[in-house]
């Protein structure tokens, strides 16, 4: 019930009065059209001679039809679409705020991609699918009244034939729904494989896993393709049933039984033409009811996914959680391997870090040093075991910051590269971070200072300067623990020592540093060494 009120509140914030009125008018759209054309047919064929009043009425109705289709329909459609787009925007903002408040585990590309798809589907609950369904209901009601006035038996024949079509279609719709759920699961798997393939291309090539990974990806693509073909097959069957029943069966009933009613004098030919026009309303109602059941099933699947994502207990608890300082990290029986590799890169790792100390992790290339950092931050997930902060899962951790071995610089000003999306940070704090990493003199030498534009593709910065800039970016956040991935690969010994000492003096943070085995001795004695 709470979820329903939250969603209603979001809808009411998104839709104004004009959007609501436009929604109602759009719902009556096809009814008005059928009625206007029906009246035109009636006026044309009701009399064999015309008075001036008939001509005036015909001209007036023709003008109303023109006004309705050229001006009113686009106006109502625009205002309703505007309201739906506002709702989609508000829901998207809510989802991405939720993503930012969550732990790293949910930040997988497959989850984010699918939740965006679900947001678009969720917004359809207020869109044209619902409008068309209301149009179908109203068209069906008015058409039922008109045809009932001619003959209740003819109306009964129409509805019996229509219900047979709906029952047959529902059988196939149930199969189609199962196929859509399978496609969704395989789509998530497909995105995951592609994402992992791109992100770990180097590792895949090193271990010779290209053929195996590509085979897995192609299998998923093939499975999705087969499921889509099956859906097309069943949709073609339902389309065939609809054509036989509605396009042929209904028209034959109206023509044959209607001509019989004309011959016995129960209705005139003009009223028969009105019935022939208005039967489209019943066809619309019955055919779209079956189609809308299929549509609404997919929409409700997405609504359920979005609601679970936004309002799950875990997420609401996370938003209220007060992060505690990290004092301890524990690897407990952690196993990790890439894709279908037969051997584990991390094999039953048990490590404990007490952050009253600083740490250096050292070892030869390819042994898994950087992987340990990525596991800590949830960039990678262990196949077995757990990684705990303060005896809790990673999502309950404090404020560690990770600086990767490959410094990431964006096209933008020096200030923008340091702050990213952070605001209300004074220049004094920025210069403090720059001074700590020995970049303040370089920035002061620039004509534009902090507003100097760095082109990521044609950068004037060396790798060492990029590394120092990314460390400055990390220091702006006042990290409790600073994770540095092989800073000695881009910086000389003296610069590293100077930066480490500056950070110790100016910032209250601990270090965990990855280093080559032969270089760990450049750090002072208060670093504990973990050899892999």
CORPEFEN-V285774 format. One record per run of one state. SS is the DSSP state (H for helix, E for strand, C for the rest). FROM is the first residue (numbers start at 0). LEN is the number of residues. If there is no record, write none. Layout:
BEGIN
ss->[SS/SS]
from->[FROM/FROM]
len->[LEN/LEN]
END
This chain:
BEGIN
ss->[C/H/C/H/C/H/C/H/C/H/C/H/C/H/C/H/C/H/C/H/C/H/C/H/C/E/C/E/C/E/C/H/C/E/C/E/H/C/E/C/E/H/C/H/C/H/C/H/C/E/C/H/C/E/C/H/C/H/C/E/C/H/C/E/C]
from->[0/1/14/16/27/28/46/51/100/103/106/108/126/127/150/151/199/200/206/209/263/268/311/312/320/327/336/345/354/357/362/368/376/383/389/391/393/396/399/403/411/413/419/426/436/439/445/448/451/452/454/462/475/480/485/486/489/492/506/509/515/516/522/526/531]
len->[1/13/2/11/1/18/5/49/3/3/2/18/1/23/1/48/1/6/3/54/5/43/1/8/7/9/9/9/3/5/6/8/7/6/2/2/3/3/4/8/2/6/7/10/3/6/3/3/1/2/8/13/5/5/1/3/3/14/3/6/1/6/4/5/1]
END
